Amino acid sequence: MRYTKREAKQWARDEMVGEWTTMVTPFTPEDELDIKGLAHNVEHVLKLGTKGLGFSWNMGEFWSLTMAERLSLLETAPKLVRGRAYTAFQITDTCLKDVIYLGKRVEEAGYDLAILAAPYMLTKTEEQVIDWVRRVSEALDIGIAFYNSPQFGITLSAKALNKIAEIPSVVAIKEASFNMQISIDTHLLAGDKAVISMPDEEIFFYEPYYGFHQQVMFANTSDWRFDSEERHDYVRFIELATKGDLDEAKKLYEKIWPIKKASRVWWSRLVARTGGSLPVQMVKYWGELMGMAAGHVRPPVSPLTPEERRELAE
């Protein structure tokens, strides 16, 4: 790793900047991992100027992968990136021993960060989640980014996230509740203890009013959904915003807004149709339209209907 356990928080403060992306896990028509497609996707995203790549995250369908597939993806991704960007891997699971095992493998493979969320079974209180993160942290040397999302069955408050940020090797929090007040409060309460990131662009425009600063977009799919190899408006917007140049960032955001608006329409539509699930099927097909390899989604995610695919393509 690039740092010792004691140095992890400072490393994150220095190095977690700009746009970090969430990679999908492409599947072949035979429902196997599409390693060739993943290699193509890595090369495509790196050309956009993205600073870090996250594998096996929620949009990476980690919950649908067998342990053998998770390990194969874990071992393959750094070999494809080859040190040209930072890398992170999600180790979330419902079994503590498996989480620690994955975390050790992530360390050995040379990743920069491990991503950890609530274990999505039986953790019904915030104290349970805090204890879970603390146990994992004590067993690993790698820096941990905690992922706060309702997809894991519990959404933590800013006060609970502040306690998690106090854990020595928790270097970052991805505050993905999509509750703007929780995101703002987390920045204010925990921003001096860990790098805080809310994966929606509006967070930057609250900074002057509340006095915080988000130094990284950690992480979303907007870079490879909104940008092409020829035009990097989204990545440049994030670079400007995370450097604090909000005046120039706002000018660029006006160019991004039409496609962001379209994305929100589709995002809300799919979330409503599936009772709150992340719209992985929409994101994967959108990626294909932009030249990425994606393939199908695995159950229990329902695929786009033929009519939805036609409409989205238009």
C-alpha positions in Angstrom: 0.0 0.0 0.0 1.0 3.6 -0.4 0.8 4.4 3.3 0.9 2.9 6.8 -2.2 2.6 8.9 -1.1 5.6 10.9 -0.7 7.6 7.7 -4.0 6.6 6.1 -6.1 9.6 7.1 -3.4 12.1 5.9 -2.9 10.1 2.7 -6.6 10.4 1.9 -6.6 14.1 2.7 -3.7 14.6 0.2 -4.7 12.2 -2.5 -8.5 11.8 -2.7 -9.3 14.6 -5.1 -11.2 15.1 -8.3 -13.5 12.5 -9.9 -13.5 8.9 -8.8 -15.8 6.5 -10.7 -17.9 3.5 -10.0 -17.3 0.7 -12.5 -19.9 -1.8 -13.6 -19.2 -5.5 -13.7 -19.7 -6.6 -17.3 -21.1 -10.1 -18.0 -20.9 -12.2 -21.1 -24.0 -13.6 -22.8 -23.2 -16.9 -21.0 -23.4 -15.0 -17.6 -19.6 -15.1 -16.9 -17.4 -12.2 -15.9 -16.5 -10.3 -19.1 -12.8 -9.6 -18.4 -12.1 -8.5 -21.9 -15.0 -6.0 -21.6 -13.7 -4.8 -18.2 -10.3 -4.2 -19.7 -12.0 -2.1 -22.4 -13.9 -0.1 -19.8 -10.8 0.6 -17.8 -9.0 2.1 -20.8 -12.1 4.1 -21.8 -12.5 5.6 -18.3 -8.9 6.4 -17.9 -9.0 8.5 -21.1 -11.6 10.7 -19.4 -9.2 12.0 -16.7 -10.8 10.1 -13.8 -8.6 9.9 -10.8 -9.8 6.7 -9.1 -11.7 3.6 -10.1 -14.0 1.7 -7.7 -14.7 -2.0 -8.4 -17.5 -4.3 -7.0 -19.5 -1.4 -5.7 -23.3 -1.3 -5.7 -23.4 -0.4 -9.4 -20.8 -3.2 -9.8 -23.4 -5.7 -8.5 -21.1 -7.2 -5.8 -24.2 -8.7 -4.2 -24.8 -10.9 -7.3 -21.2 -12.3 -7.5 -20.1 -15.6 -6.1 -17.1 -15.5 -3.8 -15.0 -16.9 -6.6 -16.1 -14.2 -8.9 -15.5 -11.5 -6.3 -11.9 -12.8 -5.9 -11.4 -13.0 -9.6 -12.5 -9.4 -10.1 -10.4 -8.3 -7.0 -7.2 -9.9 -8.5 -7.8 -8.8 -12.1 -8.7 -5.1 -11.7 -5.3 -3.8 -10.4 -3.6 -5.6 -13.3 -5.8 -3.7 -15.8 -5.3 -0.3 -14.1 -1.5 -0.8 -13.7 -1.1 2.1 -11.3 -2.5 4.7 -13.7 -5.2 5.7 -11.2 -6.1 5.0 -7.7 -8.2 1.8 -7.0 -10.8 0.8 -4.5 -12.7 -2.4 -3.9 -15.9 -3.1 -1.9 -15.6 -5.7 0.8 -19.1 -5.5 2.2 -20.7 -8.8 3.2 -22.9 -10.2 6.0 -20.2 -12.4 7.4 -17.5 -10.7 9.4 -14.9 -13.3 8.6 -15.5 -13.0 4.8 -15.3 -9.2 5.1 -11.9 -9.4 6.8 -10.7 -12.1 4.4 -11.7 -9.9 1.4 -10.0 -6.9 3.1 -6.7 -8.8 3.5 -6.9 -9.8 -0.2 -7.5 -6.2 -1.2 -4.4 -5.2 0.8 -2.3 -7.9 -0.9 -3.5 -6.9 -4.4 -2.3 -3.3 -3.9 -5.6 -1.4 -3.8 -5.6 2.1 -2.3 -8.8 1.8 -0.4 -11.4 -0.7 0.8 -15.1 0.2 0.7 -17.3 -1.0 3.6 -21.0 -0.6 4.2 -23.4 -2.0 6.8 -23.8 -5.8 6.5 -27.5 -5.4 5.4 -28.7 -8.2 7.7 -29.7 -7.7 11.4 -28.0 -4.3 11.7 -31.0 -2.4 12.8 -29.3 0.2 15.0 -26.5 2.7 14.4 -24.4 1.4 17.2 -24.3 -2.0 15.6 -23.0 -0.5 12.4 -20.4 1.5 14.2 -19.2 -1.6 16.1 -19.1 -3.5 12.8 -16.9 -0.9 11.1 -14.6 -0.7 14.2 -14.1 -4.5 14.2 -13.2 -4.5 10.5 -10.9 -1.5 10.9 -9.0 -3.2 13.7 -8.3 -6.3 11.6 -7.1 -4.4 8.5 -4.2 -2.0 7.7 -5.8 -0.5 4.6 -7.8 2.7 4.7 -11.5 2.3 4.8 -14.2 4.4 3.1 -17.5 3.9 4.7 -20.5 3.8 2.4 -23.8 5.2 3.8 -26.7 4.2 1.6 -30.3 3.1 2.1 -29.5 0.1 -0.2 -27.9 -1.6 2.8 -31.1 -1.5 4.9 -30.1 1.3 7.2 -29.3 5.0 6.7 -27.0 6.4 9.3 -27.4 9.9 10.7 -24.7 12.5 10.6 -24.0 12.0 14.3 -23.4 8.2 13.7 -21.2 9.0 10.7 -19.2 11.4 12.8 -18.5 8.5 15.2 -17.4 6.3 12.3 -15.1 9.0 11.0 -13.4 9.0 14.4 -12.2 5.4 13.8 -8.5 5.7 13.1 -8.4 3.9 9.7 -11.7 5.2 8.4 -10.3 7.8 5.9 -13.5 8.7 4.0 -17.2 8.5 4.0 -19.4 8.2 0.9 -22.6 9.8 2.1 -25.1 8.5 -0.4 -28.3 8.8 1.5 -29.4 11.4 -1.0 -30.7 13.3 1.9 -29.0 16.7 1.4 -29.3 17.7 5.1 -27.5 14.5 6.2 -24.8 15.2 3.7 -24.4 18.8 4.8 -24.4 17.9 8.5 -21.9 15.1 7.9 -19.5 17.6 6.2 -19.9 20.0 9.1 -19.6 17.4 11.9 -17.0 15.0 10.4 -15.2 16.9 7.7 -12.2 17.4 9.9 -11.9 13.7 10.7 -12.3 12.1 7.3 -12.8 13.0 3.7 -16.5 13.4 3.1 -18.2 13.0 -0.3 -21.8 13.2 -1.4 -22.2 11.8 -5.0 -24.5 14.5 -6.3 -23.2 17.7 -7.8 -25.5 20.1 -5.9 -23.4 19.6 -2.8 -20.8 21.9 -4.1 -23.2 24.8 -4.4 -24.0 24.6 -0.7 -20.4 25.1 0.3 -20.3 28.9 0.4 -23.4 29.0 2.7 -22.2 26.4 5.2 -18.4 26.8 5.1 -17.3 23.3 4.1 -15.5 22.0 1.1 -15.9 18.7 -0.7 -12.5 17.8 -2.2 -13.5 14.6 -4.1 -16.5 13.2 -6.0 -16.3 9.7 -4.5 -17.8 8.2 -6.6 -20.5 8.0 -9.3 -21.0 6.8 -12.9 -21.5 10.3 -14.3 -18.0 10.6 -15.9 -18.5 7.7 -18.3 -22.2 8.3 -18.8 -21.9 12.0 -19.5 -18.5 12.4 -21.1 -16.9 11.0 -24.2 -13.2 10.5 -25.0 -13.4 13.7 -27.0 -15.3 15.9 -24.5 -14.7 15.8 -20.8 -17.2 18.4 -19.5 -18.2 16.4 -16.4 -14.7 15.5 -15.3 -13.6 19.1 -15.8 -16.6 20.3 -13.8 -15.6 18.1 -10.9 -12.0 19.1 -11.1 -13.0 22.8 -10.9 -15.5 22.2 -8.1 -13.2 20.1 -6.0 -10.5 22.8 -6.3 -13.0 25.4 -5.0 -13.4 27.2 -8.3 -17.2 27.4 -8.1 -17.6 30.3 -10.5 -16.1 28.5 -13.4 -17.6 25.2 -12.3 -21.1 26.7 -12.5 -20.5 27.8 -16.1 -19.6 24.3 -17.0 -22.5 22.8 -15.1 -24.9 24.7 -17.4 -23.5 22.5 -20.2 -23.9 19.3 -18.2 -27.4 20.1 -16.9 -29.5 18.9 -19.9 -28.1 15.4 -19.7 -28.1 15.4 -15.9 -31.8 16.3 -16.1 -32.4 13.4 -18.4 -30.5 11.1 -16.1 -32.6 12.1 -13.1 -35.8 11.4 -15.0 -34.7 7.9 -15.7 -33.1 7.4 -12.3 -36.4 8.4 -10.6 -38.5 6.4 -13.0 -36.5 3.1 -12.4 -36.3 3.6 -8.6 -40.0 4.1 -8.4 -40.7 1.0 -10.6 -38.5 -1.2 -8.5 -39.4 0.0 -5.0 -36.2 1.9 -4.3 -33.5 -0.2 -5.9 -30.6 1.4 -7.6 -31.2 1.5 -11.3 -28.3 -0.7 -12.3 -30.1 -1.9 -15.4 -30.5 1.7 -16.7 -26.8 2.6 -15.9 -25.5 -0.5 -17.6 -27.5 0.1 -20.8 -26.6 3.8 -20.8 -22.9 2.7 -20.6 -23.3 0.5 -23.6 -24.8 3.4 -25.5 -21.6 5.4 -24.6 -19.3 2.6 -25.8 -18.8 0.6 -22.6 -19.1 -3.1 -22.1 -21.9 -4.0 -19.7 -24.2 -6.9 -20.6 -27.2 -7.9 -18.7 -28.1 -7.5 -15.0 -28.5 -10.5 -12.7 -31.6 -11.3 -10.7 -33.2 -9.9 -8.6 -32.7 -6.8 -10.7 -35.3 -6.7 -13.5 -34.0 -5.7 -16.9 -35.2 -2.7 -18.9 -38.2 -3.5 -21.1 -37.6 -3.4 -24.9 -39.6 -0.1 -25.0 -37.5 1.4 -22.2 -34.3 0.5 -24.1 -35.7 2.2 -27.2 -36.8 5.2 -25.3 -33.5 5.6 -23.5 -31.5 5.2 -26.7 -33.5 8.0 -28.3 
